[in-house]
Amino acid sequence: MELLTEFEVEQKVQQVLQRIRPYLIEDGGDVEFVRYEANTRVLEVRLTGNCTDCPLAMMTLRAGIERVLIKEIPQIKRIEKVR
């Protein structure tokens, strides 16, 4: 696995989120990058709009957003939702 700098991880995350975002916007929601912690390999994101209180938000996060990001950026171990 090629190790990316924190800046490179953030840039790659932003690129991947740009591809995911239209699907969330279609339902009135969105996702935004908050921060990446290299020591723990945890990425924090914020769900906004309709995704904020949607009962399926965790499924969207785990089965959709997390799956795609970890596949494309193996340096990320886990994704956490923050407010």
N, C-alpha and C positions, 0 to 999 in steps of 0.2 A: 504494500500500500504506500503510495506516494504521500508523504506528509505535507499538508498545506499549512501556510502560516494562518494565524487567526484572521488577518485581513483577507487572504485568499478564500478561506472558508466562508466569510461573510459575503464576499462577492459572488461566490458560487451559489450560496443560499438564496441571495437576491435573484439570481438568474432562474433558479428552479421555481421560486415562489411566483415569478412573473408568468410562468407557464401554468401553474396551479390556480392562480388568482381568478381567471375568467370563470372557472367552474363555481367558485364560491360567490362571486359577484352576481352570477346568474340567479342565485337564491337570496340575494340581498346581504351577503356577508363578505368577509375579506380576512386576510391574514397578514400580519406584519412581523418582520424580524425585530427582536428585542436585543438579544446578545448571544454570543457563543462563548462558553467557558472551556478553554483548551485543556485545563487540568482534569476536568471531569468528563469532557467530551459531550457536554449537554448543551443543546440549543434551546433557547427560550423564544417562544413566539406568542403573539397576542392575536386572538380571534376577535374580530370586530363585526359591527352590524348585526344581522340576524344570527350570526354564528356565536355571538356572545352568550346567549342564554338558550340556544337550541339544545333540545334533549339528545340530539345525535352528534353534538360537537366533539365529544371524546372519540366517537367512532370515526368521524371525519379526520380528526387529528391522528389517530393511531393507524387506521386502515388506509388512509389517503395520504395526508401530508407527510407523516413520519416515514411511511413505507417508501415513498418516492425519494425523499431527502437522504435517507440512510443508504438506499441503493446507489444513488449518484454521488454521495459524499460519505464513503465508509468511515471517515474520521469521526463522524457524528455517531455517538452511541445511543443517545436518547433525546427525545424532544419533550419539553415541558410547556404547558400552557400557563401563561401568567396574565394577570389583569392589568 
